[in-house]
């Protein structure tokens, strides 16, 4: 009885899709954050000379 229950639990893959979606979402989030940080620094460097010229 316990062995059958354990085998059924082991073969159940319904939770694996949730885990895969969570990993994909995490990867996309990390990629977007890294991209925004990189773009933000470049935009900041672009506007520093303009700010200095106005002061």
C-alpha angles and dihedrals in degrees: 000000000000092000091053091049091049092049091050090050091048093051094046108107101173094109094050094077091056090051092049092050090049091052092048091048091049092050092050091049094051091047093050093048092050091048094049092048091051094047091045092056092049092049090048091052089050093055099042094082090048090051091048092049091052093050 
